[in-house]
Amino acid sequence: MDFKTILFYAFALILILAATRVITARNPVHAVLFLVLSFFSAAGIWMLLQAEFLAIVLVLVYVGAVMVLFLFVVMMLDINIDRMREGFWGYLPLSVTVGAIIVLEMAAVLWHGFRNFTPSIAPVNVNLGGTKELGMLIYTTYVFAFEIAAVVLLVAIVAAVALTLRKRKDTKHFDPGMAVRVKRNDRLKIIKMDAVVERPAAEPDVKEAP
């Protein structure tokens, strides 16, 4: 067993353990941090496969942007952990059944797809980390899926901002809709007033001492 194989098994073991802790951690912040560790381990496996571009994208996009956003959202939300854990064991049989069906479906698809698989391109000529090949596929064949993913991420960001937006009594805020609908006469009001002339104050009488 060479050093590359040892690194692959090490990264795979860390990835499995971190992914398990993502769904078993009681603290949501800890779950997000374990998910970051999972992404880093997956990026290490991509590096071993000589797919440097995919590894860098996984770290920069998911770890550097998406997961940081999730971490801030989770930390800003006032989540009641005890209330979320109520009735957990009651949903366990249904969740196990659904999970088993998903695993069987994926296994059937993979078994049918790879049973008679014959590679049409030599592995030496395959460039998994090439930016040119990925760009051509993303912006030609998978352009609609790429745009849909961008819209989903935008909706997630808007939802995160909407969930964390709270009205506080100790801060000043205004309704942008009311600000747009305001009329010119409501902004400035001219009031006519009569001129007022201030009279000088009368000087006090000074009596001479005898």
Buried (B, 14 or more C-beta within 10 A) or exposed (E): EEEEEEBBEEBBEBBEBBBEBBEEBEEBEBBBBBBBBBBBBBBBBBBEEEBBBBBBBBBEEBBEEBBEBBBEBBEEEEEEEEEEEEEEEEEEEEEEEEEEEEEEEEEEEEEEEEEEEEEEEEEEEEEEBBEEEBEEEEEEEEEEEEEEEEEEBEEBEEEBEEEEEEEEEEEEEEEEEEEEEEEEEEEEEEEEEEEEEEEEEEEEEEEEEE
